[in-house]
Amino acid sequence: MISDVMPTYASIDLAFERGEGPYLFTKDGRRFLDFGSGIAVNSLGHCHPALIQTLSDQSEKLWHCSNLYRIPMQENLAGKLTANSFADLVFFCNSGAEAVEAGLKLVRKYQSYSGRPERFRVITFGGSFHGRTLATISAAANDAHKAGFGPMVNGFDIVPFGNSEKVRAAVTKETAAILVEPIQGEGGIRPAEREFLAYLRELCDEFDLLLFFDEVQTGIGRTGYLFSHQGADVNPDVVAIAKGLGGGFPVGACLASAKAAAGMTAGTHGSTFGGNPLAMSVACKVLDIIQEEGLLKNCVERGVELRTRITQCYQNYPNLVEEVRGAGLMVGIKAIVPAGELVTAFRNHGLLTVPAGDNVVRLLPPLIIDQNHVDEALEMISDAFKALT
């Protein structure tokens, strides 16, 4: 089939007509258990009734008016986020890459505002992923994402993930901040040790750097905490979120302490669509549901069960899987065979998953899954393992 869509995605020849809870359905009636969630986006599953109603109600009132005017729903959502985090202030945008970009501008502005304009460099880590803009691909170490797009944006020093000595050695008089994912998602569900994150906090305090967490994938309940870093008990200065915040509606945000955001005054940054009433109303409802319906606890319990049972299952197939890792409902299966073979085998048995770096298959189910969904997924995984052997 010839398509007029720019071929930047190696899309599978599979199209869905509708979704319901953790399931997706094709036009011919085939049903798939969606443990990819649009890459950790559909945090409440597909077509959650409360989100449909919220979006429908708001669509009849106001879609867009721009940030030339106050948007009360922005203030409402910002209040919910700051009340449940380290942050004092929030900037709204439309995607994870935009949220990270906002944070990168903010950390430079902080140093300049503090009288240190020479501090503009950001320490980042091998295996990271922060988006597809020029700055965010420059911040990561993936050569495939950079090929043909050079020269890269200057200002990033990439060091090995989890290596405290290398981080300290990378700090110079030009360093402004440290940017890290508490758990690398695209990099293969690689969790940072709590001690490493705590060390980064100490290092930033020592040199007056900003600690910037990319929680685009780990945030909004994915690991059993509203923000993953809360599980490590380490407070950042800046956090980028997106994905699960809108439950499928495009929205992103950059959270910051008042100190870190002191230089972000009127005119320093902006977004035409960022913080629009549709996105704000849906995101407010997502946060309410996650916090009021016990989904954080469910995420922890289902995540433990999922990782434990997959580990038990693969013991019978030692030539397929090396380990299972992750936190909450952010699960990585480190494969021995090519990860793509596992993804295909799972899909052939009705389970949708997501490939990642380090030869890992990601399972990122919606936070609403229950015991029956875990049972169903494990049956599909077991059948896929059998088929591969």
C-alpha positions as CSV (number, residue, x, y, z in Angstrom):
1,M,0.0,0.0,0.0
2,I,1.4,3.4,-1.1
3,S,0.9,6.1,1.6
4,D,1.4,9.9,1.5
5,V,2.6,9.7,5.1
6,M,6.3,10.5,5.4
7,P,8.0,7.1,6.0
8,T,9.8,8.0,9.2
9,Y,8.2,5.0,11.1
10,A,8.7,1.3,10.3
11,S,5.0,0.7,11.1
12,I,3.7,-2.8,11.4
13,D,0.9,-3.6,8.9
14,L,-1.7,-3.6,11.6
15,A,-4.5,-1.0,12.1
16,F,-6.9,-0.6,15.0
17,E,-10.5,0.6,14.7
18,R,-11.3,1.0,18.4
19,G,-10.1,0.5,21.9
20,E,-11.7,-0.4,25.2
21,G,-9.8,-0.6,28.5
22,P,-6.6,-2.5,28.0
23,Y,-7.8,-3.9,24.6
24,L,-7.4,-2.8,21.0
25,F,-9.6,-4.2,18.2
26,T,-9.0,-4.4,14.4
27,K,-11.7,-3.7,11.9
28,D,-12.1,-7.5,11.3
29,G,-12.7,-8.1,15.0
30,R,-9.3,-9.3,16.2
31,R,-8.7,-8.4,19.8
32,F,-5.2,-7.6,21.3
33,L,-4.2,-7.1,24.9
34,D,-2.4,-3.8,24.8
35,F,0.6,-3.9,27.1
36,G,2.3,-1.1,25.2
37,S,-0.3,1.6,26.0
38,G,0.9,3.8,23.1
39,I,4.4,3.7,24.6
40,A,3.3,4.4,28.2
41,V,0.7,7.0,27.2
42,N,-2.8,5.4,27.7
43,S,-2.4,5.3,31.5
44,L,-6.1,4.7,32.0
45,G,-6.5,2.4,29.1
46,H,-8.5,3.2,25.9
47,C,-11.7,5.2,25.9
48,H,-12.0,5.6,29.7
49,P,-15.6,6.8,30.2
50,A,-14.6,9.6,32.6
51,L,-12.1,11.0,30.1
52,I,-14.6,10.7,27.2
53,Q,-17.1,12.7,29.3
54,T,-14.5,15.3,30.4
55,L,-13.3,15.9,26.8
56,S,-16.8,16.0,25.4
57,D,-17.9,18.5,28.0
58,Q,-14.9,20.8,27.5
59,S,-15.2,20.5,23.7
60,E,-18.6,22.2,23.9
61,K,-17.2,25.1,25.9
62,L,-13.7,26.2,24.7
63,W,-10.9,24.5,22.7
64,H,-8.2,27.2,22.4
65,C,-7.7,30.8,23.3
66,S,-3.9,31.0,23.6
67,N,-1.8,32.1,26.6
68,L,-2.5,35.7,25.9
69,Y,-5.2,35.2,28.5
70,R,-5.5,33.4,31.8
71,I,-6.6,29.7,31.5
72,P,-8.1,28.7,34.8
73,M,-7.8,25.0,34.1
74,Q,-4.0,25.5,33.7
75,E,-3.9,27.0,37.2
76,N,-6.0,24.1,38.5
77,L,-3.7,21.4,36.9
78,A,-0.6,23.3,38.1
79,G,-2.0,23.3,41.6
80,K,-2.6,19.6,41.5
81,L,1.0,18.9,40.3
82,T,2.7,21.2,42.7
83,A,0.6,20.0,45.7
84,N,1.9,16.4,45.0
85,S,5.5,17.1,44.1
86,F,8.6,19.1,44.9
87,A,7.7,21.8,42.4
88,D,6.4,25.4,42.9
89,L,5.8,26.2,39.2
90,V,4.7,24.5,36.0
91,F,5.1,25.3,32.3
92,F,2.7,23.4,30.0
93,C,3.5,22.2,26.5
94,N,2.3,19.4,24.2
95,S,4.9,16.6,24.3
96,G,7.8,15.0,26.2
97,A,10.5,16.5,23.9
98,E,9.0,20.0,24.4
99,A,9.0,19.5,28.2
100,V,12.7,18.5,28.1
101,E,13.5,21.4,25.8
102,A,11.8,23.7,28.3
103,G,13.8,22.3,31.1
104,L,17.1,22.6,29.1
105,K,16.3,26.3,28.5
106,L,15.4,26.7,32.2
107,V,18.7,25.3,33.5
108,R,20.7,27.6,31.3
109,K,18.5,30.6,32.2
110,Y,19.0,29.8,35.9
111,Q,22.7,30.0,35.7
112,S,22.6,33.1,33.6
113,Y,20.1,34.8,35.9
114,S,22.4,33.9,38.8
115,G,25.3,35.7,37.2
116,R,27.0,32.7,35.7
117,P,26.3,32.8,31.9
118,E,29.4,30.7,31.2
119,R,27.5,27.7,32.8
120,F,25.5,26.2,29.9
121,R,26.6,22.6,29.6
122,V,24.5,19.7,30.8
123,I,25.8,16.3,31.9
124,T,23.7,13.4,30.4
125,F,24.1,9.6,30.2
126,G,24.8,6.8,27.8
127,G,21.6,4.8,27.0
128,S,19.4,7.8,27.5
129,F,16.5,9.1,25.4
130,H,15.1,12.6,25.7
131,G,13.2,13.2,22.5
132,R,13.7,13.8,18.8
133,T,14.4,17.5,18.6
134,L,18.0,18.6,17.7
135,A,18.8,19.5,21.3
136,T,17.3,16.3,22.7
137,I,19.0,14.0,20.3
138,S,22.2,15.9,21.0
139,A,21.7,15.2,24.7
140,A,21.6,11.4,24.2
141,A,24.2,9.0,22.8
142,N,22.2,7.2,20.1
143,D,24.1,7.6,16.8
144,A,21.2,6.2,14.8
145,H,19.1,9.1,15.9
146,K,21.8,11.6,15.1
147,A,22.8,10.3,11.6
148,G,22.4,13.0,8.9
149,F,21.2,15.7,11.3
150,G,24.6,17.2,12.3
151,P,26.1,19.2,13.5
152,M,24.7,18.5,17.0
153,V,23.7,21.2,19.5
154,N,26.7,22.1,21.6
155,G,26.5,21.8,25.4
156,F,26.2,18.2,26.4
157,D,28.7,15.9,28.1
158,I,27.6,12.2,28.0
159,V,29.0,9.9,30.7
160,P,28.2,6.2,31.6
161,F,24.9,5.7,33.3
162,G,25.3,4.9,37.0
163,N,29.0,5.8,37.2
164,S,29.4,8.4,40.0
165,E,33.1,8.9,39.4
166,K,32.6,9.7,35.7
167,V,29.9,12.2,36.6
168,R,32.1,14.1,39.1
169,A,35.0,14.1,36.6
170,A,32.6,15.7,34.0
171,V,31.8,18.7,36.1
172,T,33.6,21.8,34.9
173,K,33.2,25.6,35.3
174,E,30.8,25.4,32.4
175,T,28.4,22.8,33.8
176,A,24.9,24.0,34.5
177,A,22.9,20.8,35.3
178,I,22.7,17.1,35.3
179,L,19.9,15.5,33.2
180,V,18.9,11.9,34.0
181,E,16.0,9.4,33.7
182,P,15.4,7.6,37.0
183,I,14.7,4.6,34.9
184,Q,15.9,4.6,31.3
185,G,12.9,3.6,29.2
186,E,14.0,3.6,25.6
187,G,17.4,2.5,26.8
188,G,16.0,-0.8,28.0
189,I,14.2,-0.4,31.4
190,R,17.5,0.3,33.2
191,P,16.8,1.7,36.7
192,A,19.2,4.0,38.4
193,E,20.2,2.9,41.9
194,R,18.8,5.1,44.6
195,E,22.3,5.7,45.9
196,F,23.3,7.0,42.4
197,L,20.4,9.5,42.3
198,A,21.2,10.6,45.9
199,Y,24.8,11.2,44.8
200,L,23.7,13.3,41.9
201,R,21.6,15.4,44.3
202,E,24.7,15.9,46.6
203,L,26.9,16.8,43.6
204,C,24.4,19.4,42.4
205,D,24.2,20.9,45.8
206,E,28.0,21.0,46.1
207,F,28.5,22.8,42.8
208,D,25.2,24.8,42.6
209,L,24.0,22.8,39.6
210,L,20.4,21.9,38.9
211,L,19.2,18.3,39.0
212,F,16.9,17.6,36.1
213,F,14.9,14.4,36.0
214,D,13.3,13.3,32.7
215,E,10.2,11.5,33.9
216,V,8.4,11.6,30.5
217,Q,8.0,7.8,30.6
218,T,8.4,7.1,34.4
219,G,6.0,9.8,35.7
220,I,2.3,9.9,36.4
221,G,2.1,6.6,38.3
222,R,4.0,4.3,35.9
223,T,6.3,3.0,38.7
224,G,3.8,3.1,41.5
225,Y,4.6,6.6,42.6
226,L,3.2,9.7,41.0
227,F,6.8,10.5,40.1
228,S,9.4,7.8,40.0
229,H,12.0,9.8,42.0
230,Q,9.6,9.9,44.9
231,G,10.4,6.2,45.4
232,A,14.0,7.0,45.7
233,D,13.3,9.9,48.1
234,V,15.5,12.3,46.0
235,N,14.1,15.7,45.1
236,P,15.1,17.3,41.8
237,D,15.0,20.9,40.8
238,V,13.4,20.3,37.4
239,V,11.2,17.5,36.0
240,A,9.8,16.9,32.5
241,I,6.6,14.9,32.2
242,A,4.2,14.0,29.4
243,K,3.0,10.6,28.1
244,G,0.6,9.3,30.8
245,L,-0.4,12.8,32.0
246,G,-3.1,13.1,29.3
247,G,-4.1,9.5,29.2
248,G,-3.8,9.6,25.4
249,F,-4.4,13.4,24.9
250,P,-1.2,15.2,23.9
251,V,0.1,17.2,26.9
252,G,3.5,17.8,28.5
253,A,4.8,19.8,31.4
254,C,8.0,21.1,32.9
255,L,7.9,21.3,36.7
256,A,10.4,23.4,38.7
257,S,11.2,24.8,42.1
258,A,10.8,28.5,42.5
259,K,14.6,28.9,42.8
260,A,15.3,27.0,39.5
261,A,12.6,28.9,37.6
262,A,13.5,32.4,38.9
263,G,14.8,33.5,35.5
264,M,11.7,32.3,33.6
265,T,9.9,35.6,33.3
266,A,7.3,36.9,30.8
267,G,8.6,36.3,27.2
268,T,11.4,33.9,28.0
269,H,9.5,30.8,26.8
270,G,6.1,30.0,25.3
271,S,3.9,27.6,23.4
272,T,1.0,28.3,21.1
273,F,-1.0,25.2,22.0
274,G,0.6,24.4,25.3
275,G,-1.9,24.4,28.2
276,N,-5.0,24.5,26.0
277,P,-8.3,23.9,27.8
278,L,-8.9,20.5,26.2
279,A,-5.6,19.1,27.4
280,M,-5.8,20.7,30.8
281,S,-9.3,19.4,31.5
282,V,-8.3,15.8,30.5
283,A,-5.1,15.9,32.5
284,C,-6.9,17.1,35.6
285,K,-9.2,14.2,35.4
286,V,-6.4,11.7,34.8
287,L,-4.6,12.9,38.0
288,D,-7.9,12.7,40.0
289,I,-8.6,9.1,38.9
290,I,-5.1,7.9,39.5
291,Q,-5.0,9.3,43.0
292,E,-8.6,8.6,44.0
293,E,-9.1,5.1,42.7
294,G,-6.0,3.4,44.3
295,L,-4.2,3.0,41.0
296,L,-0.8,3.6,42.4
297,K,-1.2,0.7,44.8
298,N,-2.6,-1.4,42.0
299,C,0.4,-0.5,39.9
300,V,2.8,-1.8,42.5
301,E,0.9,-5.0,43.2
302,R,0.3,-5.9,39.5
303,G,3.9,-4.9,38.6
304,V,5.4,-7.3,41.3
305,E,3.1,-10.0,40.1
306,L,3.9,-9.5,36.5
307,R,7.6,-9.5,37.0
308,T,7.6,-12.5,39.3
309,R,5.4,-14.6,37.1
310,I,7.3,-13.8,33.9
311,T,10.5,-14.7,35.7
312,Q,9.0,-18.0,36.8
313,C,7.8,-18.6,33.2
314,Y,11.1,-18.0,31.4
315,Q,13.0,-20.4,33.7
316,N,11.6,-23.1,31.4
317,Y,13.1,-21.4,28.4
318,P,16.7,-20.5,29.4
319,N,17.7,-19.8,25.8
320,L,15.1,-17.0,25.3
321,V,15.3,-14.6,28.3
322,E,18.2,-13.4,30.5
323,E,16.3,-11.4,33.2
324,V,13.2,-9.3,34.0
325,R,13.6,-5.9,35.4
326,G,11.8,-2.6,36.1
327,A,9.4,-1.1,38.7
328,G,5.7,-0.9,38.9
329,L,4.1,-1.4,35.5
330,M,7.3,-0.5,33.7
331,V,8.6,-4.0,33.0
332,G,11.6,-5.0,30.8
333,I,12.3,-8.5,29.5
334,K,16.0,-8.7,28.6
335,A,16.1,-11.1,25.8
336,I,18.8,-13.6,24.6
337,V,17.2,-14.0,21.2
338,P,16.7,-10.8,19.2
339,A,14.1,-8.7,21.1
340,G,12.1,-8.2,17.9
341,E,11.5,-11.9,17.7
342,L,9.9,-11.8,21.1
343,V,7.8,-8.7,20.2
344,T,6.5,-10.5,17.1
345,A,5.8,-13.8,18.9
346,F,3.9,-11.9,21.7
347,R,1.9,-10.0,19.0
348,N,1.1,-13.3,17.2
349,H,-0.5,-14.5,20.4
350,G,-2.5,-11.4,21.0
351,L,-0.2,-9.3,23.3
352,L,1.2,-5.9,22.2
353,T,4.6,-4.9,23.6
354,V,7.3,-2.3,22.8
355,P,10.9,-2.9,21.8
356,A,13.7,-1.0,23.5
357,G,17.4,-0.7,23.6
358,D,19.7,-3.3,25.2
359,N,17.8,-6.0,23.5
360,V,14.8,-5.5,25.8
361,V,11.0,-5.9,25.3
362,R,9.0,-3.3,27.3
363,L,5.6,-4.1,28.9
364,L,3.9,-0.9,29.7
365,P,0.2,-1.8,30.5
366,P,-2.4,0.7,31.6
367,L,-2.5,1.3,35.3
368,I,-6.1,-0.1,35.4
369,I,-5.2,-3.7,34.7
370,D,-6.4,-6.3,37.1
371,Q,-5.6,-9.9,38.1
372,N,-7.5,-11.3,35.0
373,H,-5.4,-9.2,32.6
374,V,-2.2,-10.4,34.2
375,D,-3.4,-14.0,33.9
376,E,-4.3,-13.4,30.3
377,A,-0.9,-11.8,29.5
378,L,1.0,-14.7,31.1
379,E,-0.9,-17.2,29.1
380,M,0.1,-15.3,25.9
381,I,3.7,-15.0,27.0
382,S,3.9,-18.7,27.8
383,D,2.4,-19.6,24.4
384,A,4.9,-17.3,22.7
385,F,7.8,-18.8,24.5
386,K,6.7,-22.3,23.5
387,A,6.3,-21.2,19.9
388,L,9.8,-19.8,19.8
389,T,11.3,-23.0,21.0
